[in-house]
Amino acid sequence: MRYFYIIATPIGNLEDMSERGVRILKEVDFVLCEDTRVTRKLLARFNIGARTISYHQHSKLTKINQIKDLVNQGKNIALVSDAGTPAISDPGGKLVRELVAEFGNEIKITPVPGPSALVAALSVSGFPADKFVFMGFPPHKKGRQKFWQELGAQKYTVVFYESPHRILKSLDELAEVTGERPVMAARELTKKFETIYRGTALEIKAELAADTVKGEFVLAVSAK
């Protein structure tokens, strides 16, 4: 049997790394990661000596074939992202599909759950979360208007990600489709400067505009 692990890593606070995750990272032959420099810092923190291989959104077919070759050789492999749970709004999902298509039941793909910015934000939002829609990052250009239209039409709580460079623009666009619906914006979750903003999209924008905007954001929009 071939083994492939999907391992969640901390989204900020390293104390959130699970014991199971550390153990498996010590046992596997290779760790696939978005940025080897980021992952090596994590591995060093827990004295993990596994070899790293970069795998990210710009990886080509040759890299996927390289990973398949390692699986064929019987190597045990773990996939991590820079932060949080792999394959959620990152290229890990494509790799999992490729491995399932290639190896079928001959490979055991095992989740090692842990931190997720999506779930962490939902848990403190206070919004209905028995049903929700996750929409990833808004497109930079093509499809951006359609993204906001679809978000505004949702009847369930919506969660999406945004960068500090586009957060103010996105809040303007969000306000156009959500009006007075309650919004929560979580910045730098689990980190030293973690901040939760609550209000309408425009109220949160006004609060952010008064500060130097840094850090990644997770936004939740309340169900209608």
PyMOL commands that set and color helices and strands:
alter all, ss='L'
color gray80, all
select helices_A, chain A and resi 14-16+19-27+36-45+61-72+92-106+117-125+144-153+167-178+201-209
alter helices_A, ss='H'
color red, helices_A
select strands_A, chain A and resi 2-7+30-33+51-54+77-79+107-112+132-134+157-162+183-187+195-199+217-221
alter strands_A, ss='S'
color yellow, strands_A
deselect
rebuild
show_as cartoon
